[in-house]
Amino acid sequence: MTRIIQTFAEISDQYDVAFVDLWGCMHNGLRAFPDAVAAMQGFRARGGKVVLVTNAPRARGPVAVQIDRLGIPDDAWDSIATSGDSARAAMFRGAVGEKVWFMGEAHDESFFEPLAIIDNPVPVRKVPLDEAEGIVCCGPFDPHADPDVNRPEFLYAKTKGMKLLCANPDIVVDRGESREWCAGALARLYTEMGGESLYFGKPHPPIYDLARRRYAALDGAVSDPRIIAIGDGIRTDILGAQGEDIDSLFITGGLAAAETKTTDQPDPAALDDLVAAEQVTPTYAIGFLR
């Protein structure tokens, strides 16, 4: 049974570290949520640690720059673990070959920057699809276009036996009031067509391993921390927490606002219906992180 809470402070003293999603929890793609920032600042003031765990298909450096620009200050978090970092490590170990077809926008090009932690990295280079050994997908070329527009290219790639490395398992995000497709929607389509997609972000284990390592590297980290995952994606943040056997706080006013009938708080019956339909049970729920 999911418990609906009013503020994170009600339960925060039970945890040493929070694995906190960014988009939909801390910001909406345009600006930070002041109440969410204050909640994380308060948690840290009481001794907690905040690891931002995001399916962004970029390294943590560019993500830190982005969230600062959106209004999330340094004192609201301790470290960052990104799907991009986890996926980049796999790419430079040769997961999809040396010659790759890149899917994404210009701001995703940082995905190919060298990764110092990999010994003897594969010399990956971007090539046209007909020369590629695999696909690196950071997102669609046009985030508003239906993923089906990629069917011809995916059919060709599937017949060539290419693997698709998905740098962001999210299906959609809401940028302000506008909903956009993410790399996860393309990877899902490729898999449905019979191709093989490789995932590294939430809800899959590699990003949680990275988040734990980022926490362990912090001053004051404890050896067996009490962890809570916070996020608005029931099939990413909450399912991932369930798979890792850690508690979770579901932010219902994000991606699931309509399904949970959230204005300030979720409608209890609507929340129960969503939990039953998804067969994923958050430990706690709240309308917005505060």
C-alpha positions in Angstrom: 0.0 0.0 0.0 1.4 3.4 -1.0 1.4 6.0 1.7 0.6 9.6 0.5 2.8 12.1 2.3 2.6 15.9 2.5 6.4 16.7 2.5 9.6 14.8 2.1 10.7 16.0 5.6 8.0 13.6 7.1 10.1 10.6 6.1 13.6 12.0 5.3 15.2 11.1 8.6 14.8 7.4 7.7 17.3 7.7 4.9 21.0 8.5 4.4 20.9 9.2 0.7 18.2 10.2 -1.9 18.6 9.1 -5.5 16.7 12.0 -7.1 15.3 12.2 -10.7 15.8 15.6 -12.3 13.2 16.2 -15.1 9.7 16.3 -13.6 11.0 16.3 -10.0 13.6 19.1 -9.8 12.7 21.0 -13.0 10.4 21.0 -16.0 13.0 21.5 -18.7 12.6 25.2 -18.5 13.1 26.2 -14.8 13.7 24.6 -11.4 10.9 23.9 -8.9 11.7 26.1 -5.9 10.0 23.7 -3.4 11.9 20.7 -4.7 15.2 22.7 -4.4 14.3 23.7 -0.8 13.4 20.1 0.1 16.8 18.8 -1.1 18.6 21.7 0.7 16.8 20.8 3.9 17.6 17.1 3.5 21.3 17.9 3.1 21.2 20.4 6.1 20.0 17.5 8.2 23.0 15.3 7.1 21.5 13.5 4.0 23.2 13.2 0.7 21.6 13.8 -2.7 22.7 11.9 -5.8 20.9 13.2 -8.9 20.1 10.1 -10.9 19.1 11.1 -14.4 18.4 9.4 -17.7 20.0 12.4 -19.5 22.1 11.0 -22.4 25.1 13.2 -21.4 28.0 13.2 -19.0 27.5 14.7 -15.6 29.6 17.8 -16.4 27.2 19.2 -19.0 24.2 18.1 -16.8 25.6 20.2 -13.9 25.9 23.2 -16.2 22.4 22.7 -17.5 20.7 22.5 -14.0 22.7 25.5 -12.8 21.2 27.4 -15.7 17.7 26.2 -14.8 18.1 27.4 -11.2 19.2 24.3 -9.2 22.1 25.5 -7.0 25.1 23.4 -5.9 23.9 23.2 -2.3 20.8 21.2 -3.4 22.9 18.1 -4.5 26.1 16.2 -3.8 26.8 14.2 -7.0 25.3 13.2 -10.3 24.9 9.8 -12.0 23.7 9.9 -15.6 22.5 7.3 -18.1 24.9 9.0 -20.5 27.9 8.2 -18.4 26.9 4.6 -18.0 26.1 4.2 -21.7 29.3 6.0 -22.8 31.4 3.5 -20.8 29.7 0.7 -22.6 30.2 2.4 -26.0 33.9 2.9 -25.4 34.2 -0.7 -24.4 32.9 -1.7 -27.9 29.2 -2.6 -27.1 28.1 -1.5 -30.6 31.3 -1.5 -32.5 33.8 1.1 -33.7 31.6 2.6 -36.5 28.3 3.9 -35.3 25.3 5.7 -36.7 24.4 8.5 -34.3 20.8 9.5 -33.5 20.3 12.7 -31.5 20.4 16.5 -31.6 23.4 18.8 -31.7 23.5 19.2 -27.9 24.0 15.4 -27.6 27.3 15.4 -29.4 29.1 15.6 -26.0 28.3 11.9 -25.7 31.4 11.1 -27.8 33.8 13.1 -25.7 36.7 10.9 -24.4 36.0 9.0 -21.1 39.2 8.9 -19.0 38.1 6.0 -16.8 38.2 3.5 -19.7 41.5 1.8 -20.4 42.3 1.2 -24.1 38.9 2.6 -25.3 37.6 1.5 -28.6 38.1 4.3 -31.2 34.5 5.0 -31.9 33.6 7.2 -34.9 30.3 8.4 -36.4 29.5 7.2 -39.9 26.4 7.0 -42.2 24.0 4.2 -41.5 25.1 2.1 -44.5 28.7 2.0 -43.1 27.7 1.4 -39.4 28.2 -1.6 -37.2 25.8 -0.3 -34.6 23.6 2.6 -33.5 24.1 5.1 -30.7 20.8 6.7 -29.8 20.7 9.7 -27.6 17.2 10.7 -28.8 15.2 11.5 -31.9 16.4 13.9 -34.5 13.1 15.7 -34.0 11.6 15.2 -30.4 8.1 16.1 -31.7 8.1 13.6 -34.5 6.4 10.2 -34.1 9.0 7.5 -33.6 7.5 5.6 -36.5 9.3 7.9 -38.9 12.5 5.9 -38.2 11.0 2.6 -39.3 12.9 2.5 -42.7 16.3 3.0 -41.1 15.5 0.6 -38.3 14.4 -2.1 -40.7 17.7 -1.8 -42.5 19.7 -1.8 -39.2 17.8 -4.9 -38.0 18.5 -6.8 -41.2 22.2 -6.0 -40.7 22.1 -7.3 -37.1 23.0 -3.9 -35.5 22.6 -3.3 -31.8 21.1 -0.1 -30.6 22.7 1.5 -27.6 20.0 3.6 -25.8 21.5 6.4 -23.8 18.2 7.5 -22.3 15.5 4.9 -21.5 12.8 7.5 -20.9 9.9 7.3 -23.4 8.7 10.9 -23.0 9.4 14.1 -21.1 7.4 17.2 -20.6 9.2 20.4 -21.4 6.9 23.0 -19.8 3.6 22.1 -21.3 5.0 20.4 -24.4 5.6 16.6 -24.4 8.6 15.3 -26.3 9.8 11.8 -27.3 13.0 10.4 -25.9 15.5 7.8 -26.9 13.6 5.1 -25.0 10.7 5.4 -27.5 13.1 4.7 -30.4 14.7 1.8 -28.6 11.2 0.4 -27.8 10.3 0.6 -31.4 13.5 -1.0 -32.5 13.0 -3.9 -30.1 9.4 -4.3 -31.3 10.7 -4.6 -34.8 13.0 -7.4 -33.8 16.2 -5.4 -33.2 18.3 -5.6 -30.1 18.4 -2.6 -27.8 20.9 -2.1 -25.0 19.8 0.0 -22.0 21.9 1.7 -19.2 19.6 4.2 -17.5 16.6 3.7 -15.1 15.1 1.2 -14.5 18.1 -0.9 -15.5 20.9 -1.9 -13.0 24.0 -0.2 -14.5 22.9 3.3 -13.5 22.1 2.3 -9.9 25.6 0.7 -9.6 27.0 4.0 -10.9 24.8 6.0 -8.4 26.0 3.9 -5.5 29.7 4.4 -6.5 29.1 8.1 -6.8 27.6 8.1 -3.3 30.4 6.0 -1.9 33.0 8.5 -3.1 31.4 11.4 -1.1 32.8 12.6 2.2 30.7 11.2 5.0 29.2 8.3 3.0 28.2 5.3 5.1 29.0 1.7 4.2 25.4 0.4 4.0 23.3 3.5 3.3 19.5 3.7 3.6 18.5 4.7 0.2 15.3 6.3 -1.2 14.7 6.8 -4.9 12.5 9.8 -5.9 11.0 10.3 -9.3 8.0 10.8 -11.5 8.4 7.9 -13.8 6.6 4.8 -12.6 8.2 2.6 -15.3 11.7 4.1 -14.8 12.2 5.6 -11.3 9.8 3.5 -9.3 10.2 0.2 -11.2 14.0 0.7 -11.0 13.8 1.2 -7.2 11.6 -1.8 -6.9 14.1 -3.9 -8.8 16.9 -2.6 -6.5 14.8 -3.4 -3.4 15.0 0.2 -2.2 12.2 2.5 -1.0 10.7 5.0 -3.4 8.8 8.3 -3.5 6.5 8.7 -6.5 6.1 12.3 -7.7 2.6 12.0 -9.2 2.4 15.6 -10.5 4.9 14.9 -13.3 4.4 12.4 -16.1 1.4 10.7 -14.3 -0.5 13.9 -13.4 -3.5 13.0 -15.5 -3.6 9.3 -14.5 -3.4 10.2 -10.8 -5.7 13.2 -11.1 -3.0 15.3 -9.3 -3.6 19.0 -8.7 -1.8 19.5 -5.4 -1.9 15.8 -4.3 -2.9 12.6 -6.1 -6.4 11.3 -5.9 -6.0 8.1 -3.7 -8.4 6.0 -5.8 -6.7 7.1 -9.1 -3.3 6.4 -7.6 -4.4 2.9 -6.6 -5.7 2.3 -10.1 -2.4 3.3 -11.7 -0.4 1.1 -9.2 -2.6 -1.9 -10.0 -2.4 -1.4 -13.7 1.4 -1.0 -13.8 2.0 -3.6 -11.0 4.6 -1.3 -9.6 4.1 -0.1 -6.0 5.8 3.0 -4.7 6.6 3.2 -1.0 5.3 6.8 -0.8 3.6 9.2 -3.1 3.3 13.0 -3.2 1.9 15.5 -5.7 5.2 17.5 -6.0 8.5 17.2 -4.4 8.6 19.6 -1.4 
